[in-house]
Amino acid sequence: MGRAEHYMSLVGETIDRLHPSGLLYSTYEARLVDQLDRSRLPQHVAVLADGNRRWARLNAPGQPLVAGYEAGADKLIQFCSWCDDVGIPIVTLWVLSTDNLQRAETGELGPLLDVIASLVTDLATNPQWRVQAVGDLGLVPPEMAAGLREVSASTACREGMHINVAIAYGGRHELRDAVRSLLAEEAQKGTSLDELASTLEIDQIAEHLYTRGQPDPDLIIRTSGEQRLSGFLMWQSAHSEFYFCEALWPDFRKVDFLRALRSFTQRERRYGR
């Protein structure tokens, strides 16, 4: 979404809020914010933004499915703003799975990659946000991979919210890449396989994940009524809390987000104990 379109979207939201129904919505939204226990908010929120294609079929019949991806990208930018507003320091957005790459045969992949590239660029326009592409970038076109790495490098020193954009991401791919990286590192040190097998610790594997150095997600949100992880952050989600929402991703509202946060703050986390 370009700056002009983003501005018009903000104008539209303001007008909607001035309508009586919008005022009621704003009042309820403000009440939800007031009810949040800020001391218990998640420090890392991840989202499976599911339902973009179904949304397009329902709301843009006859148009290419890319209309759903574009609406979903706009919502992801809003979502990041909501997270920033309440002070969540790390967000992970899953926008392209390794399974999605099979859509090349249907003609959907090219437009989807264009939307994702624009999304990453738009997120990076916020001067405070650090934007990091995580995934197997060797699976996307080289020019796109280079652009994603450039954005990651150019925002690396920013001190605001850290946004992971999971592109060409699969949980099994991540674990495979982590093991490969670990083996290569140990081989350079001269460690034998027998030595590694007898000394390997969990933290050593974690240090080679795409999200190394970051805390695991406290809260994972999935939309569109699906109640499964589909391989998302398989390692990192061991003790995550989950929130499932029926809304298709482009219809996900701020009140839905605030309800997810409220639900999280009301849970007793046991961390497997």
N, C-alpha and C positions, 0 to 999 in steps of 0.2 A: 504494500500500500504506500503510495507516494505521499508527500507532505500535504498536498492540496486535498487529496482524498481523506487523509487522516483529519485534517482541519474540518472538512465538511461533516465527517462522522461525529466529531466532538460537538459541532453546532447542532446536528440532528439529535444527539443525546440530550443536549441542554434543552431543546424545544420539547422533547418528549417528557422531560422531568417537570416542565412547567405545566403540563396537562394534569388535571386532578388525579388521574390514575397514576401518573408519574410521581406526583407528590406523595401519594400513599406508598408507592414503591420506595421512594427515597427515605421516607420515615422508617419503614421496616428495615431497610438496609442500614440506616444509622443505628437502629436499636440493636441489630445483630453485631455491629462493630462495638457498641458499648458493652455487650455481653461477653465479649472475648476476654479470656484471661491471658493478658499479654505475656505473662511469665511462663506460660505453657505452650506458646506457639511453636510450630515446627521450625527447625533451622534449615531444613532442606525439603522442598516439595517437588515431587516428580509427577508428570501428567501424561497419560495416554490419551491423546486428543482424538477420540474415535468417533466416527459417524459422519465424516465430511461428505462421502459419496452418497450416503443415504439422504443427507440433508439436501444435496443438489437435486436428487431425483424428486424429492417432495416440493422443494421451493423454487427450483429453476428447471422445470420440465422442458425438454427439447433443447436445452443448452448443454454444451460439453461439461463433463464432470469436473473440469478444472474450476468451475464456478464454486463448487463446494470447497476445493482446496484453498481458493482465494479467500473465501469467507472464514475458513478455519485459520488461515494465517493472520487475518485481522484480529480474530479472537485471541490468538496466542500473544499478540502484542499487548492487547488489553489485559490478558491474564498476568503477564509479567509486570505490568503497571500496578495491578491489584496487589501482587506479592510485594512489590517495592513499597507500596503505600503502608502496608502493615509491618514492614521491616523484616521480611524473610530474606536471608542473605544468599541462599542458593536455590536455583530452580533448574530442573531438568525437563526438557520438552522432547518427546519422542515423535519425530515427524516423518521418518522413513525407515522402515524395517528392511532387513535383508530379504524377507519374503516379498515386500512391495516391489523389489527390483524386477520381479517376474512380470510386472505389468507392461514391460516393454513390448510384449507381443500384442497388447491391446491398444497401443498408441497412447496410453495414459502417462507413461513414465516421463517423457520429455516435458510436457506442460507442468507436471508435478515438480520436477527438478527445477524448473524456472521459478516456480512459486517459492520453493525452499530457498533458492539462492537470494531472491528478493527479500524474503523474510529475514534471513541472517543479516543482510545489508541494512535493513530497516532497524533491527534490534541494535545494531552497532552505532546507529546515529545518536543514540542516547549517550552523552559523554561520560556518564557514570557507570554504565553497564559493561561488564566483561563478558564477552561472548566467545564460547569455546565449542567448536565442532568435535563431537565424540562419535566414534564408529570406525568402520573399516572403509576409509576414504578411497582405498584402492579399487572399490567397487563402483565408484561414480566416475563420470568423465573427467579426464585429467585437468581440463581447464576449470571445471567446477571445484575439484579438490584443491587446486592451487588457490583459488579465490577464498575458499573456506579457511585454509591454513593462513592466508594473509590476514583475514579478519581476526582469527584467533590470536595471531602474533601482535597485531596492531592494537588490540584491546587488552592485552595481557597485564599491563601495569595499572589498569583502572582499579579503583578501590571500592566501587559500589557493588551492586548485586551481581553475582556470578551466574550466568545463564549457560547451561550445557544444552546444546542442540544435538540430539541423537540422530545422526544421519547414516544410512546404511548400517544400522545398528541391529545386532542380534545377540541375545545373551550367550548363546553357545559360541558364536564368533568371538565375543569378548573374552570368554574363558580360554578358548583356543589361542588367541593372540597373547593373552597374559602368560600362558604356559610357554609359548614359543619365545617370548621376550625373556622370561625367567631363565629358560635353558640356555639361551644365547649369552646372557649376562654371566651366568655361572661358568659356562664354557670358557669365556674370556679370562675368568679368574683361575682357570685350571682345575675347577672342581669336577670330580668324576661323578658319573651317574649314581654309583653306589654311595658316595659321600652325600650327594644331594638327597637321595631317597631316605637316608637315615637322619638327616638334619633339617629337612624342609619344614618350615612353620607357616601357619596360616597368613601371618602378616606379610610374608615374602610374596605370596601370590597377590595379595591386595595391592602391593606396591607396583604391580604391573597392569592393573586394570585401567580402562580408559579414564576413570574418575579418580585415579590415584591422588592421594593427598587431600581428598575432600571427605567430609563426613557422609555416612550413608543416609539415604532419604528417610526422614521420619514419617512422611505421609505420601502415599501414592494415590492419585485420583485417576479413575477411568470413567469415561462418559459412554453414552449410547446404550447403556443397559448391559453391556458385556461384563461378566464377573470372572475374569481370568487375567493373568499377567502376560501371557503370550511370549514368555522369555525375557521380559523387560527387567533389566537390572537384577538378574538371577542371584548373583552373589551379594549385591548390596542390599537387597530387600529382605534379608533374613529376619530382621526384627522391625520391619516397617509396618505402619498401620495403613489400612486400605479404606478408601471411600469410593463407592460406586454410585454413579448418577445416571438416571434414565435419559437425560437430555442429550440430543445429538450435539457434538462439540460446538458448531457455530451458534447454537441456541443456549449454550452454557452462560449463565448470568452471574453477576457479582454476588447476588444473594446465594446462589448455589455454592460459590467459592466460600463465602462466609459461613454457610452451614457446614461445609466440610471442615473448616477450621474449628468451628464450635464443637463439632463431633469429636475432633481430635483432642481438643483441650479437656474434654469430659471423660476421656478414657484413662484407665490405669494401665500404664505400660509395664510389662513384666520382663521384656527382653528374654523370653524363653525360660524364665525361672519359675 
